[in-house]
């Protein structure tokens, strides 16, 4: 994965999951208020991702597919809750 690769999703739950796993929030496209897209990238320091996932094999698409398919994703409930609050603040800003 390239260093500055941005990956986006309009699903709040998936966005909160990747953020809670340690992905770096980049920006939000609010051009369509009914379908905002949150963009993330793999951070320069991947130690947080390695800690959360056990080994560095992070893939946005795999996390999204696991979320959609109801597969178990290991993450801190506190980190997920904080990620949801952060993203909701972004939604309601401006």
Secondary structure as UniProt FT lines:
FT   TURN            3..4
FT   STRAND          7..9
FT   HELIX           12..20
FT   TURN            21..22
FT   STRAND          24..29
FT   TURN            33..34
FT   STRAND          37..41
FT   HELIX           47..53
FT   HELIX           60..68
FT   TURN            69..70
FT   HELIX           77..92
//
